[in-house]
């Protein structure tokens, strides 16, 4: 049962494509996915705002979390949780998967607290609205299109690998031009991945339509879309953000 992978079963793809967007079972499943994703984003936003204010107030614990060496732990903790969920999802209970997702959202909240210190509140709200609008448009397309997005997804994944490599290189170069180019590419990649991942989630639903693992599938689907929207927002913020 591959929760995190795109299915290679043509029959599953065909069945997912033939499903009506008004199919009751699929609609309930997708609402659960979007519900988990929305709660996760809410946790991230609240934690980020609280930690930013605590940092301004010079709370010793929060200050230590946002400065080296603990800052590196906070930075890489989400990656560890994502890997844990991705490789261990088939063995863990649904409740464990949900709790790990909430923990991931909280960790991202801590690591993203700095945006409230760098960008104006109006900018954060405006850019999040843009990101949410783009996300909604692409997700609806991925949900309703009858065309397979598998080839596009493969191309986007290659682009994502290139983006990660460029980001590592730019740590040493500190090039503003390269950062600007990566921001544009990042927006394109994660907008496209939103549509692709939405279609993947439909196929995961079809592949195990009568499975008792529906909750775990919904959590993993929420994780995909949560990361797509969060990273789309971050790259848009780099492009259009007005700093304090």
Buried (B, 14 or more C-beta within 10 A) or exposed (E): EEBBEBBEEEEBBEBBBEBEEEBEEBBEBBEBBBEBBBBBBEBBBEBBBBBBBBBEEEBEEBBEBBEEEBBEBBEEBBEEBBEBBEEEBEEBEBEBBBEBBBBBBBBBBBBBBBBBBBBEEEBBEBBBEBBBEBBEEBBBBBBEEEEBBBEBBEBBBEBBEEBEEBEEEBEEEEEEEBBEBBBEBBBBBBBBBBBBBBBBBBBBBBBBBEEEBBBBBBBBBBBBBBBBBBBBBBBBBBBBBEEE
